[in-house]
């Protein structure tokens, strides 16, 4: 009985933390300014680009450039 209540409390705490982080990211997230490069949203929040770079290495940049072909990913200043 004690193990189940500890496990349920831990799961409730974990779910609450993940939900709170998601809400904070949504409402307090970064704002895009006009002078900044294009924002590329990750497929997996917080870890998507890191996983993409680890899995695909250098071609990942080309994949992101292809994904955003209608906008300017790299700019010459």
C-alpha positions as CSV (number, residue, x, y, z in Angstrom):
1,X,0.0,0.0,0.0
2,X,2.8,2.4,0.9
3,X,4.6,1.7,-2.4
4,X,1.6,2.6,-4.5
5,X,0.9,5.9,-2.7
6,X,4.6,6.9,-3.1
7,X,4.6,5.9,-6.8
8,X,1.3,7.8,-7.4
9,X,2.6,10.9,-5.6
10,X,5.8,10.8,-7.6
11,X,3.9,10.5,-10.9
12,X,1.6,13.4,-9.9
13,X,4.6,15.5,-9.0
14,X,6.3,14.7,-12.3
15,X,3.2,15.4,-14.3
16,X,2.7,18.7,-12.5
17,X,6.3,19.8,-13.2
18,X,6.1,18.9,-16.9
19,X,2.8,20.7,-17.2
20,X,4.1,23.8,-15.4
21,X,7.2,23.9,-17.6
22,X,5.0,23.6,-20.8
23,X,2.8,26.5,-19.6
24,X,5.7,28.7,-18.7
25,X,7.3,28.0,-22.0
26,X,4.1,28.9,-23.8
27,X,3.3,32.1,-22.0
28,X,6.7,33.4,-20.9
29,X,8.6,32.0,-23.8
30,X,11.1,34.0,-25.9
31,X,10.0,36.8,-28.1
32,X,11.3,37.1,-31.7
33,X,12.8,40.5,-32.5
34,X,13.1,41.9,-36.0
35,X,16.9,41.9,-36.1
36,X,17.2,38.3,-35.0
37,X,17.6,35.2,-37.2
38,X,14.6,33.1,-38.0
39,X,13.2,31.0,-35.1
40,X,13.1,27.3,-35.9
41,X,10.7,25.5,-33.5
42,X,12.1,22.1,-32.3
43,X,10.0,19.0,-32.9
44,X,10.5,17.9,-29.3
45,X,10.4,20.8,-26.9
46,X,13.8,21.6,-25.2
47,X,15.7,18.7,-26.7
48,X,14.6,18.5,-30.4
49,X,17.6,20.3,-31.9
50,X,20.1,18.6,-29.7
51,X,18.8,15.2,-30.7
52,X,18.7,16.2,-34.4
53,X,22.3,17.4,-34.2
54,X,23.5,14.2,-32.4
55,X,21.7,11.9,-34.9
56,X,22.3,13.8,-38.2
57,X,25.5,15.8,-37.4
58,X,26.3,18.5,-40.0
59,X,23.5,17.6,-42.5
60,X,21.0,18.7,-39.8
61,X,21.6,22.3,-40.8
62,X,20.7,21.5,-44.4
63,X,17.6,19.7,-43.3
64,X,16.5,22.8,-41.3
65,X,17.3,25.1,-44.2
66,X,15.1,22.9,-46.5
67,X,12.4,22.9,-43.9
68,X,12.4,26.7,-43.9
69,X,12.9,27.2,-47.6
70,X,10.5,30.1,-47.8
71,X,12.4,32.2,-45.2
72,X,16.0,33.2,-44.9
73,X,17.8,30.9,-42.5
74,X,21.3,32.4,-43.1
75,X,21.7,36.1,-43.9
76,X,24.7,38.0,-45.2
77,X,25.2,41.1,-43.1
